[in-house]
Structures are given as structure tokens and as C-alpha cells.
Amino acid sequence: MKTLENIKLTPAFKQFCDLFNFTPEEVVQEFIDKIDIAEYMCDPIHPDRWANVFAMEYLIQYTQSENSIVEYGEFAEEWVKMMETNEGGDLVGKTRSLLDAWHKRVLEDRIHLIMKGDEGKDIV
């Protein structure tokens, strides 16, 4: 992952920080801390939703992998089924579990692609 040192602060962002006496690091960290897909999906009108709205809009606008969108659709279908049954409460926790399982599959798929190498043959 690239470090935050590579981020270029815009004049408008610097001005915002100066006007309200914030450091860029504290604003960026607060934004990062607010991103929680599970919480957002279970409570989309929560006051802390804006970082998640930005993240989801970013996903829609900039995702280049059609497969990622298809996988998100599959995740959403599983999530809707879970929400409809609503068994056992803790919907945020259950949503996190679904996200964790999806995340694990994505990372395993990426590792598999890396291990296949450029020609699609297994390296190992």
C-alpha cells in the first residue's frame, strides 16, 4: 500500500484546515475512521455516513473490474436475504461476517492469480 506521504493537498483542503485549525492528518484519519461498510449498510442515514457515501460513489465511478461489481451484487443478495430473515439481532456483526468472508475470497483469488504467473501456469 502506498503511504500517505504521496498525497498532494489541494489549496482548498489546506484552506479548510487553516480556517478551522485542523491538521490534514487529523481530517484524513477521521475520514478513514468513519468508513465502515457494515455500519453504513445497516444504518445508511447515520450522521457519520458521508465517508461511506464517498467510498461507495468512488467504487461506482472508478472500479475498472466488472468482476468486482458482480461480486458486490452477489454479496448484496446474500445481505438482503440475511436482512429479510433478521434472525438473532446483531445485523451489523452479521454484515461484517459477510464482508469478511467476501474479503477473504477476494484475497485468495488475488493470491491464486499471482501464483499462476504471467502465462496462466502454476508457478509452484
Residue frames as qw, qx, qy, qz and C-alpha x, y, z in Angstrom:
[[0.000, 0.889, 0.459, 0.000, 0.00, 0.00, 0.00],
 [0.371, 0.544, -0.045, 0.752, 1.30, 3.46, -0.84],
 [0.342, -0.367, -0.508, 0.700, 1.99, 5.76, 2.07],
 [0.049, 0.893, 0.435, -0.101, 0.01, 8.89, 2.75],
 [0.347, -0.581, 0.197, 0.710, 3.16, 10.92, 2.12],
 [0.280, 0.117, 0.660, 0.687, 2.30, 10.72, -1.58],
 [0.080, 0.777, 0.624, 0.005, -0.99, 12.59, -1.13],
 [0.238, 0.204, 0.097, 0.945, -0.98, 16.10, -2.57],
 [0.021, -0.616, -0.594, 0.517, -3.08, 18.53, -0.55],
 [0.238, 0.656, 0.449, 0.559, -5.19, 20.88, -2.63],
 [0.086, 0.248, -0.187, 0.947, -5.29, 24.59, -1.84],
 [0.558, -0.435, -0.237, -0.666, -9.00, 24.26, -0.96],
 [0.824, -0.326, -0.455, 0.089, -8.26, 21.44, 1.51],
 [0.509, 0.029, -0.355, 0.784, -5.38, 23.39, 3.06],
 [0.163, -0.376, -0.012, -0.912, -7.64, 26.43, 3.35],
 [0.721, -0.455, -0.375, -0.363, -10.33, 24.36, 5.10],
 [0.773, -0.232, -0.435, 0.400, -7.77, 23.06, 7.58],
 [0.313, 0.157, -0.212, 0.912, -6.33, 26.53, 8.21],
 [0.334, -0.463, -0.181, -0.801, -9.73, 28.17, 8.64],
 [0.783, -0.469, -0.175, -0.369, -10.89, 25.67, 11.22],
 [0.197, -0.694, 0.643, -0.256, -7.50, 24.91, 12.79],
 [0.968, -0.042, 0.231, -0.093, -7.38, 21.24, 11.78],
 [0.221, -0.530, 0.725, 0.381, -4.31, 19.33, 10.71],
 [0.619, 0.319, -0.512, -0.503, -4.57, 17.47, 7.41],
 [0.265, 0.152, -0.944, 0.126, -3.59, 14.26, 9.22],
 [0.246, 0.157, 0.729, -0.619, -6.44, 14.56, 11.72],
 [0.605, 0.363, -0.002, -0.709, -9.02, 15.20, 8.95],
 [0.565, 0.324, -0.698, -0.298, -7.81, 12.30, 6.81],
 [0.115, 0.084, -0.939, 0.315, -7.64, 9.97, 9.83],
 [0.417, 0.218, 0.518, -0.714, -11.17, 10.92, 10.90],
 [0.650, 0.368, -0.298, -0.595, -12.41, 10.23, 7.36],
 [0.438, 0.255, -0.860, -0.051, -10.70, 6.83, 7.36],
 [0.087, -0.002, 0.842, -0.533, -12.12, 6.03, 10.80],
 [0.542, 0.261, 0.268, -0.753, -15.66, 6.72, 9.54],
 [0.585, 0.277, -0.596, -0.475, -15.53, 4.21, 6.69],
 [0.326, -0.065, 0.895, -0.297, -17.45, 1.15, 7.82],
 [0.351, -0.012, -0.668, -0.656, -19.41, -0.60, 5.09],
 [0.299, -0.330, -0.891, 0.085, -21.30, -2.85, 7.51],
 [0.056, -0.465, -0.486, 0.738, -22.41, 0.06, 9.68],
 [0.200, 0.273, -0.256, -0.906, -23.39, 2.08, 6.62],
 [0.327, -0.109, -0.809, -0.476, -25.43, -0.74, 5.10],
 [0.310, -0.442, -0.818, 0.199, -27.33, -1.30, 8.34],
 [0.125, -0.796, -0.380, 0.456, -27.82, 2.40, 9.13],
 [0.515, 0.382, 0.342, 0.686, -27.47, 4.43, 5.90],
 [0.027, -0.855, -0.199, -0.478, -28.77, 7.67, 7.44],
 [0.680, -0.543, -0.203, 0.449, -26.37, 7.71, 10.41],
 [0.012, 0.983, -0.066, -0.170, -24.69, 11.14, 10.76],
 [0.383, -0.608, 0.596, 0.358, -21.26, 9.55, 10.10],
 [0.798, 0.362, 0.481, 0.022, -22.38, 8.18, 6.72],
 [0.377, 0.884, -0.114, -0.251, -20.61, 10.68, 4.47],
 [0.150, -0.594, 0.754, 0.236, -17.24, 8.93, 4.27],
 [0.513, 0.112, 0.851, 0.025, -19.11, 5.76, 3.30],
 [0.539, 0.751, 0.302, -0.234, -21.20, 7.59, 0.71],
 [0.170, 0.826, -0.454, -0.287, -17.98, 8.92, -0.81],
 [0.321, -0.346, 0.870, 0.138, -16.41, 5.43, -0.76],
 [0.576, 0.368, 0.726, -0.067, -19.43, 3.86, -2.45],
 [0.453, 0.853, 0.062, -0.252, -19.59, 6.60, -5.08],
 [0.040, -0.709, 0.653, 0.262, -15.87, 6.14, -5.68],
 [0.499, -0.036, 0.864, 0.055, -16.47, 2.43, -6.14],
 [0.579, 0.632, 0.492, -0.148, -19.22, 3.08, -8.69],
 [0.324, 0.910, -0.125, -0.228, -17.25, 5.68, -10.63],
 [0.101, 0.778, -0.612, -0.100, -13.74, 4.22, -10.65],
 [0.709, -0.184, 0.680, -0.025, -13.95, 0.44, -10.33],
 [0.349, 0.527, -0.583, -0.510, -12.45, -0.97, -13.50],
 [0.015, 0.094, -0.995, -0.033, -13.15, -4.61, -12.71],
 [0.620, -0.166, -0.349, -0.683, -16.57, -5.77, -13.83],
 [0.635, -0.126, -0.753, 0.116, -15.98, -8.84, -11.69],
 [0.154, -0.032, -0.569, 0.807, -15.80, -6.66, -8.56],
 [0.441, -0.037, 0.002, -0.897, -19.21, -5.19, -9.33],
 [0.722, -0.087, -0.592, -0.348, -20.65, -8.67, -9.95],
 [0.502, -0.076, -0.744, 0.434, -19.17, -9.89, -6.65],
 [0.105, -0.007, 0.376, -0.920, -20.64, -6.88, -4.86],
 [0.619, -0.075, -0.284, -0.728, -24.03, -7.77, -6.37],
 [0.700, -0.097, -0.707, -0.011, -23.69, -11.33, -5.08],
 [0.264, -0.041, -0.630, 0.729, -22.71, -10.03, -1.64],
 [0.320, -0.056, 0.103, -0.940, -25.71, -7.68, -1.69],
 [0.699, -0.135, -0.513, -0.479, -28.07, -10.56, -2.49],
 [0.585, -0.130, -0.727, 0.335, -26.72, -12.55, 0.48],
 [0.087, -0.006, -0.424, 0.901, -27.04, -9.47, 2.66],
 [0.496, -0.139, -0.170, -0.840, -30.65, -8.83, 1.63],
 [0.719, -0.191, -0.648, -0.163, -31.57, -12.44, 2.47],
 [0.444, -0.108, -0.641, 0.617, -29.95, -12.00, 5.87],
 [0.128, -0.044, 0.201, -0.970, -31.80, -8.73, 6.48],
 [0.601, -0.182, -0.404, -0.665, -35.15, -10.29, 5.47],
 [0.713, -0.244, -0.654, 0.057, -34.80, -13.16, 7.93],
 [0.147, -0.688, 0.287, -0.651, -33.37, -10.89, 10.67],
 [0.874, -0.351, -0.336, -0.014, -32.71, -13.85, 12.93],
 [0.785, -0.275, -0.258, 0.492, -30.72, -13.28, 16.08],
 [0.173, -0.958, -0.044, 0.224, -30.25, -9.49, 16.02],
 [0.443, -0.612, 0.388, 0.527, -26.74, -8.01, 15.57],
 [0.704, 0.666, 0.245, 0.035, -27.19, -7.18, 11.91],
 [0.145, 0.911, -0.385, -0.028, -24.01, -5.10, 11.84],
 [0.470, -0.487, 0.735, 0.030, -21.99, -8.04, 13.17],
 [0.755, 0.265, 0.599, 0.033, -23.56, -10.41, 10.67],
 [0.518, 0.855, 0.009, -0.021, -22.92, -7.93, 7.86],
 [0.110, -0.808, 0.576, 0.057, -19.28, -7.71, 8.96],
 [0.659, -0.174, 0.730, 0.047, -19.07, -11.51, 8.83],
 [0.720, 0.592, 0.362, 0.029, -20.40, -11.49, 5.25],
 [0.269, 0.932, -0.244, -0.002, -17.89, -8.77, 4.32],
 [0.396, -0.629, 0.667, 0.051, -15.07, -10.70, 5.99],
 [0.761, 0.116, 0.633, 0.079, -15.93, -13.85, 4.02],
 [0.595, 0.787, 0.156, 0.057, -16.07, -11.89, 0.75],
 [0.021, -0.910, 0.414, 0.025, -12.78, -10.14, 1.59],
 [0.605, -0.379, 0.693, 0.093, -11.11, -13.49, 2.26],
 [0.763, 0.409, 0.488, 0.109, -12.31, -14.85, -1.12],
 [0.385, 0.920, -0.062, 0.029, -11.03, -11.74, -2.93],
 [0.212, -0.791, 0.572, 0.045, -7.58, -12.02, -1.32],
 [0.711, -0.112, 0.688, 0.093, -7.40, -15.76, -2.03],
 [0.691, 0.647, 0.315, 0.072, -8.32, -15.14, -5.68],
 [0.194, 0.943, -0.271, 0.005, -5.62, -12.47, -5.98],
 [0.452, -0.571, 0.681, 0.073, -3.01, -14.76, -4.46],
 [0.778, 0.210, 0.587, 0.077, -4.06, -17.52, -6.87],
 [0.552, 0.829, 0.081, 0.046, -3.66, -15.16, -9.84],
 [0.068, -0.869, 0.490, 0.016, -0.20, -14.12, -8.66],
 [0.617, -0.330, 0.713, 0.047, 0.83, -17.75, -8.21],
 [0.788, 0.467, 0.400, 0.034, -0.29, -18.59, -11.76],
 [0.428, -0.345, 0.372, 0.748, 2.17, -16.05, -13.16],
 [0.218, 0.482, -0.248, -0.812, 2.02, -14.26, -16.49],
 [0.294, 0.163, -0.786, -0.519, 1.27, -17.28, -18.64],
 [0.766, -0.191, -0.064, -0.611, -1.53, -18.68, -16.52],
 [0.791, 0.055, -0.600, 0.108, 0.59, -21.66, -15.44],
 [0.715, -0.695, -0.075, 0.007, 1.12, -22.54, -11.81],
 [0.180, 0.809, -0.496, 0.260, 4.46, -21.22, -10.51],
 [0.555, -0.509, 0.598, -0.274, 4.75, -23.66, -7.61]]
